[in-house]
């Protein structure tokens, strides 16, 4: 078992907003929509781990690149995460045997679409 030698960096709403170059109200909206994760302390203040800065940057790129509304951002981000998981699982699979005559290219996926 391993233990962290330092406490994880936590940012309050103001520090996180400055680091992400976003208005605090927009950060609150992202949290309310479930686009980024935050924890709440006993006083009800939002706290963010530094990894959420990367998530916000990704959301900003998606919004700028595809002109998506905030609700669609969540869907697109979830789909991109799922695609990444499936691709990683596919890379971990052993290669298909070359003796499979129904699948000469070694691709997987079952029945052809056409």
N, C-alpha and C positions, 0 to 999 in steps of 0.2 A: 504494500500500500504506500502511496506517495502523498506527501503533504505540501501544500504551497508554502513557500518561504515568505511570501509577501501577501498582503491583502490585495484583492483585485481592485483595480481603479474604478471608482464610482464617481459619476458626474451628476451634479444636481441639474435641475431644469435649465437654469441660466447658463451654466458652464457648458452643458450639452448643446444648447441652442447656439451659443457663440461658436463652439467648435464645428458645428454642422452648418453654420451660416444661415440659420433659419429663425424665424420669429417663434418665440415660445408658444404662441397659440397654435401655430402649425404643428409643432412637436406634440402638443397635447392632442391635436386632431389625429395625428399618426398613431398615438397610443390608443385613443378611443376606437379607431378603426382596426386595431390589431396589427398594424403594419410594422410596428417596432415594439419591443418588450421593455417594460420599465417595472421597477418595484416601488412600493409605497412604504414610507416609514410611518411611525406612530402619529406623526403630525399631518399625514396625508400628502407629504411632499413627494414628488417623483424623483427617482434616482435611476441612472442609466449606466450600464457597463460600457466600456470603450468600444466593444465589438459592435454595438448598435450604430456607431458612426459609419461603419462600412455599409450597414443595412440602409441607412438614410441616404448615403451617397448613391447606392444602387437605385433606390426609389427616385432620387432626383434625376439620374440618367435616364431611367425608363420614362419618367414624365416628360422630360425635355425631348427625348428621341422619338417618342411615339404619341405625344400629346394625349396621354391617358388621364382620365379623371382619377380621383383618389380611391374610389371604390374599385375601379378596374386595376389599379396598381397592385392591390392585394391579390387579385386573381392571377395576374401575370406573374408576380413574384412567386406565388405558390406553384404555378405550372413550371416555371423555370427551375425551381428547387426540385420538383418531382422528376423533371427530365434529367437533371444532374444525378439524382439518386439512381435512376434507371440506367443511365450510361455507366455509372460506377459499378453497378451490379453486373452489367454486361461485360465490362472489362475484367471483372474478377472470375467470370465463368471460364472453364477450360475451353479451348478451341474445339469446334465440332470435328468429328472424324472425316477424313477426306473420302472415305468409302461410301458415304451417303449419296446415292445416285439421285435422290429427289431434291437434294439441296447442294448442287455442285459448287456454289460459291462459298459455302461454309456459313451463310447467313442463317440466323435463327428467326423464329417467329411463327412457325406453323404453316397453315395453308396460304397459298398465294392469293392476293386480292383479285387478280384477274383470272 
